[in-house]
Amino acid sequence: MSNSSPHLKRSSFLSVGVSLVALLSACGGPQGPHVRFARTNAAEIAAARATGDVIWYDFAQGDEVPLALGVLGVMEAVTEPPIRMVAKREFSIVVFPDGHTMFSFDGQSLEPPTAARWAIGLEAENNQPGATIVMFVGHESDMPAATR
């Protein structure tokens, strides 16, 4: 039997738990390779994926890449040819090994899923029905003032 008191065991356990929480908080988001997406190539992407780690695809203000937009499910739509995505400020798209994604706006911490929202508008213009899908990514302060 141990000579240590239950109080000492409890305080040691609490101390280890607090230290672990502090260590995880200090580390920020999950660690993994960072890839500057607008300047990368297939070999760099393959090497990052081969690590099996979380991958941070980083974008700098002004970076421009082709974007194909697809909607699947009860409806289908695909942009042709791809449209252009232009980064308005620095951000990262963080891809986990299981495929789920999150955003980071400081290169270290992850944003909750509400960092991306979308809306669909259904209108008839010139007597022709049409749909417009708008997606917003960022903090509320990134949203144009007229839409807040």
CNS distance restraints for C-alpha pairs under 8 A (distance, minus, plus):
assign (resid   4 and name CA) (resid   8 and name CA) 6.44 0.50 0.50
assign (resid   4 and name CA) (resid   9 and name CA) 6.97 0.50 0.50
assign (resid   5 and name CA) (resid   9 and name CA) 6.46 0.50 0.50
assign (resid   6 and name CA) (resid  10 and name CA) 6.08 0.50 0.50
assign (resid   7 and name CA) (resid  11 and name CA) 6.13 0.50 0.50
assign (resid   8 and name CA) (resid  12 and name CA) 6.04 0.50 0.50
assign (resid   9 and name CA) (resid  13 and name CA) 6.13 0.50 0.50
assign (resid  10 and name CA) (resid  14 and name CA) 6.12 0.50 0.50
assign (resid  11 and name CA) (resid  15 and name CA) 5.96 0.50 0.50
assign (resid  12 and name CA) (resid  16 and name CA) 6.21 0.50 0.50
assign (resid  13 and name CA) (resid  17 and name CA) 6.18 0.50 0.50
assign (resid  14 and name CA) (resid  18 and name CA) 6.11 0.50 0.50
assign (resid  15 and name CA) (resid  19 and name CA) 6.13 0.50 0.50
assign (resid  16 and name CA) (resid  20 and name CA) 6.11 0.50 0.50
assign (resid  17 and name CA) (resid  21 and name CA) 6.27 0.50 0.50
assign (resid  18 and name CA) (resid  22 and name CA) 6.17 0.50 0.50
assign (resid  19 and name CA) (resid  23 and name CA) 6.08 0.50 0.50
assign (resid  20 and name CA) (resid  24 and name CA) 6.19 0.50 0.50
assign (resid  21 and name CA) (resid  25 and name CA) 6.10 0.50 0.50
assign (resid  22 and name CA) (resid  26 and name CA) 6.09 0.50 0.50
assign (resid  23 and name CA) (resid  27 and name CA) 6.41 0.50 0.50
assign (resid  24 and name CA) (resid  28 and name CA) 6.98 0.50 0.50
assign (resid  28 and name CA) (resid 108 and name CA) 5.44 0.50 0.50
assign (resid  28 and name CA) (resid 109 and name CA) 5.24 0.50 0.50
assign (resid  29 and name CA) (resid 108 and name CA) 5.41 0.50 0.50
assign (resid  29 and name CA) (resid 109 and name CA) 4.60 0.50 0.50
assign (resid  29 and name CA) (resid 110 and name CA) 5.89 0.50 0.50
assign (resid  30 and name CA) (resid  54 and name CA) 6.84 0.50 0.50
assign (resid  31 and name CA) (resid  53 and name CA) 7.57 0.50 0.50
assign (resid  31 and name CA) (resid  54 and name CA) 6.63 0.50 0.50
assign (resid  32 and name CA) (resid  53 and name CA) 5.36 0.50 0.50
assign (resid  32 and name CA) (resid  54 and name CA) 4.95 0.50 0.50
assign (resid  32 and name CA) (resid  55 and name CA) 5.40 0.50 0.50
assign (resid  32 and name CA) (resid  56 and name CA) 6.79 0.50 0.50
assign (resid  33 and name CA) (resid  48 and name CA) 6.16 0.50 0.50
assign (resid  33 and name CA) (resid  53 and name CA) 7.41 0.50 0.50
assign (resid  33 and name CA) (resid  54 and name CA) 7.13 0.50 0.50
assign (resid  33 and name CA) (resid  55 and name CA) 5.31 0.50 0.50
assign (resid  33 and name CA) (resid  56 and name CA) 6.12 0.50 0.50
assign (resid  34 and name CA) (resid  55 and name CA) 6.11 0.50 0.50
assign (resid  34 and name CA) (resid  56 and name CA) 4.56 0.50 0.50
assign (resid  34 and name CA) (resid  57 and name CA) 5.91 0.50 0.50
assign (resid  34 and name CA) (resid  58 and name CA) 6.55 0.50 0.50
assign (resid  35 and name CA) (resid  40 and name CA) 6.89 0.50 0.50
assign (resid  35 and name CA) (resid  44 and name CA) 7.62 0.50 0.50
assign (resid  35 and name CA) (resid  45 and name CA) 7.44 0.50 0.50
assign (resid  35 and name CA) (resid  48 and name CA) 7.73 0.50 0.50
assign (resid  35 and name CA) (resid  55 and name CA) 7.41 0.50 0.50
assign (resid  35 and name CA) (resid  56 and name CA) 6.11 0.50 0.50
assign (resid  35 and name CA) (resid  57 and name CA) 4.88 0.50 0.50
assign (resid  35 and name CA) (resid  58 and name CA) 5.82 0.50 0.50
assign (resid  36 and name CA) (resid  40 and name CA) 6.06 0.50 0.50
assign (resid  36 and name CA) (resid  57 and name CA) 5.93 0.50 0.50
assign (resid  36 and name CA) (resid  58 and name CA) 4.74 0.50 0.50
assign (resid  36 and name CA) (resid  59 and name CA) 6.11 0.50 0.50
assign (resid  37 and name CA) (resid  57 and name CA) 5.52 0.50 0.50
assign (resid  37 and name CA) (resid  58 and name CA) 5.81 0.50 0.50
assign (resid  37 and name CA) (resid  59 and name CA) 6.27 0.50 0.50
assign (resid  38 and name CA) (resid  59 and name CA) 6.85 0.50 0.50
assign (resid  38 and name CA) (resid  63 and name CA) 5.91 0.50 0.50
assign (resid  38 and name CA) (resid  64 and name CA) 6.46 0.50 0.50
assign (resid  38 and name CA) (resid  65 and name CA) 6.06 0.50 0.50
assign (resid  40 and name CA) (resid  44 and name CA) 6.28 0.50 0.50
assign (resid  40 and name CA) (resid  45 and name CA) 7.18 0.50 0.50
assign (resid  41 and name CA) (resid  45 and name CA) 6.46 0.50 0.50
assign (resid  42 and name CA) (resid  46 and name CA) 6.09 0.50 0.50
assign (resid  43 and name CA) (resid  47 and name CA) 6.11 0.50 0.50
assign (resid  44 and name CA) (resid  48 and name CA) 6.21 0.50 0.50
assign (resid  45 and name CA) (resid  49 and name CA) 6.18 0.50 0.50
assign (resid  46 and name CA) (resid  50 and name CA) 6.06 0.50 0.50
assign (resid  47 and name CA) (resid  51 and name CA) 6.76 0.50 0.50
assign (resid  48 and name CA) (resid  52 and name CA) 7.69 0.50 0.50
assign (resid  48 and name CA) (resid  53 and name CA) 7.75 0.50 0.50
assign (resid  48 and name CA) (resid  55 and name CA) 6.65 0.50 0.50
assign (resid  49 and name CA) (resid  53 and name CA) 7.18 0.50 0.50
assign (resid  49 and name CA) (resid  55 and name CA) 7.25 0.50 0.50
assign (resid  52 and name CA) (resid  97 and name CA) 6.12 0.50 0.50
assign (resid  53 and name CA) (resid  96 and name CA) 7.08 0.50 0.50
assign (resid  53 and name CA) (resid  97 and name CA) 6.20 0.50 0.50
assign (resid  54 and name CA) (resid  94 and name CA) 6.87 0.50 0.50
assign (resid  54 and name CA) (resid  95 and name CA) 5.72 0.50 0.50
assign (resid  54 and name CA) (resid  96 and name CA) 4.56 0.50 0.50
assign (resid  54 and name CA) (resid  97 and name CA) 5.88 0.50 0.50
assign (resid  55 and name CA) (resid  94 and name CA) 5.74 0.50 0.50
assign (resid  55 and name CA) (resid  95 and name CA) 5.28 0.50 0.50
assign (resid  55 and name CA) (resid  96 and name CA) 6.60 0.50 0.50
assign (resid  56 and name CA) (resid  92 and name CA) 5.99 0.50 0.50
assign (resid  56 and name CA) (resid  93 and name CA) 5.97 0.50 0.50
assign (resid  56 and name CA) (resid  94 and name CA) 4.58 0.50 0.50
assign (resid  56 and name CA) (resid  95 and name CA) 6.54 0.50 0.50
assign (resid  57 and name CA) (resid  92 and name CA) 5.33 0.50 0.50
assign (resid  57 and name CA) (resid  93 and name CA) 5.17 0.50 0.50
assign (resid  57 and name CA) (resid  94 and name CA) 6.16 0.50 0.50
assign (resid  57 and name CA) (resid  95 and name CA) 7.75 0.50 0.50
assign (resid  58 and name CA) (resid  90 and name CA) 7.49 0.50 0.50
assign (resid  58 and name CA) (resid  91 and name CA) 6.05 0.50 0.50
assign (resid  58 and name CA) (resid  92 and name CA) 4.33 0.50 0.50
assign (resid  58 and name CA) (resid  93 and name CA) 6.59 0.50 0.50
assign (resid  58 and name CA) (resid 107 and name CA) 7.84 0.50 0.50
assign (resid  59 and name CA) (resid  63 and name CA) 6.20 0.50 0.50
assign (resid  59 and name CA) (resid  87 and name CA) 6.56 0.50 0.50
assign (resid  59 and name CA) (resid  89 and name CA) 7.78 0.50 0.50
assign (resid  59 and name CA) (resid  90 and name CA) 5.47 0.50 0.50
assign (resid  59 and name CA) (resid  91 and name CA) 5.44 0.50 0.50
assign (resid  59 and name CA) (resid  92 and name CA) 5.93 0.50 0.50
assign (resid  60 and name CA) (resid  87 and name CA) 6.44 0.50 0.50
assign (resid  60 and name CA) (resid  89 and name CA) 6.05 0.50 0.50
assign (resid  60 and name CA) (resid  90 and name CA) 4.38 0.50 0.50
assign (resid  60 and name CA) (resid  91 and name CA) 6.83 0.50 0.50
assign (resid  61 and name CA) (resid  86 and name CA) 7.86 0.50 0.50
assign (resid  61 and name CA) (resid  87 and name CA) 5.05 0.50 0.50
assign (resid  61 and name CA) (resid  88 and name CA) 5.20 0.50 0.50
assign (resid  61 and name CA) (resid  89 and name CA) 4.11 0.50 0.50
assign (resid  61 and name CA) (resid  90 and name CA) 5.27 0.50 0.50
assign (resid  62 and name CA) (resid  86 and name CA) 5.92 0.50 0.50
assign (resid  62 and name CA) (resid  87 and name CA) 5.20 0.50 0.50
assign (resid  62 and name CA) (resid  88 and name CA) 6.23 0.50 0.50
assign (resid  62 and name CA) (resid  89 and name CA) 7.27 0.50 0.50
assign (resid  63 and name CA) (resid  86 and name CA) 5.64 0.50 0.50
assign (resid  63 and name CA) (resid  87 and name CA) 5.31 0.50 0.50
assign (resid  64 and name CA) (resid  84 and name CA) 6.53 0.50 0.50
assign (resid  64 and name CA) (resid  85 and name CA) 5.50 0.50 0.50
assign (resid  64 and name CA) (resid  86 and name CA) 4.42 0.50 0.50
assign (resid  64 and name CA) (resid  87 and name CA) 6.51 0.50 0.50
assign (resid  65 and name CA) (resid  84 and name CA) 5.75 0.50 0.50
assign (resid  65 and name CA) (resid  85 and name CA) 5.36 0.50 0.50
assign (resid  65 and name CA) (resid  86 and name CA) 6.75 0.50 0.50
assign (resid  66 and name CA) (resid  82 and name CA) 5.70 0.50 0.50
assign (resid  66 and name CA) (resid  83 and name CA) 5.74 0.50 0.50
assign (resid  66 and name CA) (resid  84 and name CA) 4.62 0.50 0.50
assign (resid  66 and name CA) (resid  85 and name CA) 6.03 0.50 0.50
assign (resid  67 and name CA) (resid  82 and name CA) 5.24 0.50 0.50
assign (resid  67 and name CA) (resid  83 and name CA) 5.18 0.50 0.50
assign (resid  67 and name CA) (resid  84 and name CA) 5.51 0.50 0.50
assign (resid  67 and name CA) (resid  85 and name CA) 5.82 0.50 0.50
assign (resid  68 and name CA) (resid  78 and name CA) 6.95 0.50 0.50
assign (resid  68 and name CA) (resid  79 and name CA) 5.65 0.50 0.50
assign (resid  68 and name CA) (resid  80 and name CA) 7.33 0.50 0.50
assign (resid  68 and name CA) (resid  81 and name CA) 7.59 0.50 0.50
assign (resid  68 and name CA) (resid  82 and name CA) 4.64 0.50 0.50
assign (resid  68 and name CA) (resid  83 and name CA) 6.30 0.50 0.50
assign (resid  69 and name CA) (resid  77 and name CA) 7.79 0.50 0.50
assign (resid  69 and name CA) (resid  78 and name CA) 5.57 0.50 0.50
assign (resid  69 and name CA) (resid  79 and name CA) 5.39 0.50 0.50
assign (resid  69 and name CA) (resid  82 and name CA) 7.50 0.50 0.50
assign (resid  69 and name CA) (resid  83 and name CA) 7.99 0.50 0.50
assign (resid  70 and name CA) (resid  76 and name CA) 7.26 0.50 0.50
assign (resid  70 and name CA) (resid  77 and name CA) 5.47 0.50 0.50
assign (resid  70 and name CA) (resid  78 and name CA) 4.33 0.50 0.50
assign (resid  70 and name CA) (resid  79 and name CA) 6.65 0.50 0.50
assign (resid  71 and name CA) (resid  75 and name CA) 6.83 0.50 0.50
assign (resid  71 and name CA) (resid  76 and name CA) 5.14 0.50 0.50
assign (resid  71 and name CA) (resid  77 and name CA) 5.02 0.50 0.50
assign (resid  71 and name CA) (resid  78 and name CA) 6.50 0.50 0.50
assign (resid  72 and name CA) (resid  76 and name CA) 4.77 0.50 0.50
assign (resid  72 and name CA) (resid  77 and name CA) 6.95 0.50 0.50
assign (resid  79 and name CA) (resid  83 and name CA) 7.16 0.50 0.50
assign (resid  90 and name CA) (resid 105 and name CA) 6.67 0.50 0.50
assign (resid  90 and name CA) (resid 106 and name CA) 7.65 0.50 0.50
assign (resid  91 and name CA) (resid 103 and name CA) 7.22 0.50 0.50
assign (resid  91 and name CA) (resid 104 and name CA) 5.71 0.50 0.50
assign (resid  91 and name CA) (resid 105 and name CA) 4.53 0.50 0.50
assign (resid  91 and name CA) (resid 106 and name CA) 6.62 0.50 0.50
assign (resid  91 and name CA) (resid 107 and name CA) 6.65 0.50 0.50
assign (resid  92 and name CA) (resid 103 and name CA) 5.73 0.50 0.50
assign (resid  92 and name CA) (resid 104 and name CA) 5.03 0.50 0.50
assign (resid  92 and name CA) (resid 105 and name CA) 6.43 0.50 0.50
assign (resid  92 and name CA) (resid 107 and name CA) 6.34 0.50 0.50
assign (resid  93 and name CA) (resid 101 and name CA) 6.74 0.50 0.50
assign (resid  93 and name CA) (resid 102 and name CA) 6.02 0.50 0.50
assign (resid  93 and name CA) (resid 103 and name CA) 4.82 0.50 0.50
assign (resid  93 and name CA) (resid 104 and name CA) 6.53 0.50 0.50
assign (resid  94 and name CA) (resid 101 and name CA) 5.44 0.50 0.50
assign (resid  94 and name CA) (resid 102 and name CA) 5.15 0.50 0.50
assign (resid  94 and name CA) (resid 103 and name CA) 5.79 0.50 0.50
assign (resid  94 and name CA) (resid 104 and name CA) 7.09 0.50 0.50
assign (resid  95 and name CA) (resid  99 and name CA) 6.06 0.50 0.50
assign (resid  95 and name CA) (resid 100 and name CA) 5.97 0.50 0.50
assign (resid  95 and name CA) (resid 101 and name CA) 4.56 0.50 0.50
assign (resid  95 and name CA) (resid 102 and name CA) 6.72 0.50 0.50
assign (resid  96 and name CA) (resid 100 and name CA) 5.53 0.50 0.50
assign (resid  96 and name CA) (resid 101 and name CA) 6.19 0.50 0.50
assign (resid 102 and name CA) (resid 110 and name CA) 6.51 0.50 0.50
assign (resid 102 and name CA) (resid 111 and name CA) 6.60 0.50 0.50
assign (resid 102 and name CA) (resid 112 and name CA) 7.42 0.50 0.50
assign (resid 102 and name CA) (resid 113 and name CA) 6.77 0.50 0.50
assign (resid 103 and name CA) (resid 110 and name CA) 5.86 0.50 0.50
assign (resid 103 and name CA) (resid 111 and name CA) 5.56 0.50 0.50
assign (resid 103 and name CA) (resid 112 and name CA) 7.93 0.50 0.50
assign (resid 103 and name CA) (resid 115 and name CA) 7.09 0.50 0.50
assign (resid 104 and name CA) (resid 108 and name CA) 6.71 0.50 0.50
assign (resid 104 and name CA) (resid 109 and name CA) 5.81 0.50 0.50
assign (resid 104 and name CA) (resid 110 and name CA) 4.80 0.50 0.50
assign (resid 104 and name CA) (resid 111 and name CA) 5.72 0.50 0.50
assign (resid 105 and name CA) (resid 109 and name CA) 7.58 0.50 0.50
assign (resid 105 and name CA) (resid 110 and name CA) 7.72 0.50 0.50
assign (resid 105 and name CA) (resid 111 and name CA) 7.60 0.50 0.50
assign (resid 105 and name CA) (resid 138 and name CA) 7.68 0.50 0.50
assign (resid 111 and name CA) (resid 115 and name CA) 6.19 0.50 0.50
assign (resid 115 and name CA) (resid 136 and name CA) 7.93 0.50 0.50
assign (resid 115 and name CA) (resid 137 and name CA) 5.57 0.50 0.50
assign (resid 115 and name CA) (resid 138 and name CA) 5.24 0.50 0.50
assign (resid 115 and name CA) (resid 139 and name CA) 6.37 0.50 0.50
assign (resid 116 and name CA) (resid 135 and name CA) 7.07 0.50 0.50
assign (resid 116 and name CA) (resid 136 and name CA) 5.57 0.50 0.50
assign (resid 116 and name CA) (resid 137 and name CA) 4.33 0.50 0.50
assign (resid 116 and name CA) (resid 138 and name CA) 6.55 0.50 0.50
assign (resid 117 and name CA) (resid 135 and name CA) 5.72 0.50 0.50
assign (resid 117 and name CA) (resid 136 and name CA) 5.21 0.50 0.50
assign (resid 117 and name CA) (resid 137 and name CA) 6.54 0.50 0.50
assign (resid 118 and name CA) (resid 133 and name CA) 7.07 0.50 0.50
assign (resid 118 and name CA) (resid 134 and name CA) 5.53 0.50 0.50
assign (resid 118 and name CA) (resid 135 and name CA) 4.14 0.50 0.50
assign (resid 118 and name CA) (resid 136 and name CA) 5.98 0.50 0.50
assign (resid 119 and name CA) (resid 133 and name CA) 5.83 0.50 0.50
assign (resid 119 and name CA) (resid 134 and name CA) 5.37 0.50 0.50
assign (resid 119 and name CA) (resid 135 and name CA) 6.51 0.50 0.50
assign (resid 120 and name CA) (resid 131 and name CA) 6.77 0.50 0.50
assign (resid 120 and name CA) (resid 132 and name CA) 5.60 0.50 0.50
assign (resid 120 and name CA) (resid 133 and name CA) 4.47 0.50 0.50
assign (resid 120 and name CA) (resid 134 and name CA) 6.33 0.50 0.50
assign (resid 121 and name CA) (resid 131 and name CA) 5.56 0.50 0.50
assign (resid 121 and name CA) (resid 132 and name CA) 5.03 0.50 0.50
assign (resid 121 and name CA) (resid 133 and name CA) 6.40 0.50 0.50
assign (resid 122 and name CA) (resid 129 and name CA) 7.32 0.50 0.50
assign (resid 122 and name CA) (resid 130 and name CA) 5.91 0.50 0.50
assign (resid 122 and name CA) (resid 131 and name CA) 4.64 0.50 0.50
assign (resid 122 and name CA) (resid 132 and name CA) 6.59 0.50 0.50
assign (resid 123 and name CA) (resid 129 and name CA) 5.77 0.50 0.50
assign (resid 123 and name CA) (resid 130 and name CA) 5.53 0.50 0.50
assign (resid 123 and name CA) (resid 131 and name CA) 6.43 0.50 0.50
assign (resid 124 and name CA) (resid 128 and name CA) 5.02 0.50 0.50
assign (resid 124 and name CA) (resid 129 and name CA) 4.03 0.50 0.50
assign (resid 124 and name CA) (resid 130 and name CA) 5.88 0.50 0.50
assign (resid 125 and name CA) (resid 129 and name CA) 6.35 0.50 0.50
assign (resid 125 and name CA) (resid 130 and name CA) 7.19 0.50 0.50
assign (resid 136 and name CA) (resid 143 and name CA) 7.56 0.50 0.50
assign (resid 138 and name CA) (resid 142 and name CA) 5.81 0.50 0.50
assign (resid 138 and name CA) (resid 143 and name CA) 7.41 0.50 0.50
assign (resid 139 and name CA) (resid 143 and name CA) 7.12 0.50 0.50
assign (resid 140 and name CA) (resid 148 and name CA) 7.35 0.50 0.50
assign (resid 143 and name CA) (resid 147 and name CA) 6.74 0.50 0.50
assign (resid 143 and name CA) (resid 148 and name CA) 6.49 0.50 0.50
assign (resid 144 and name CA) (resid 148 and name CA) 6.77 0.50 0.50
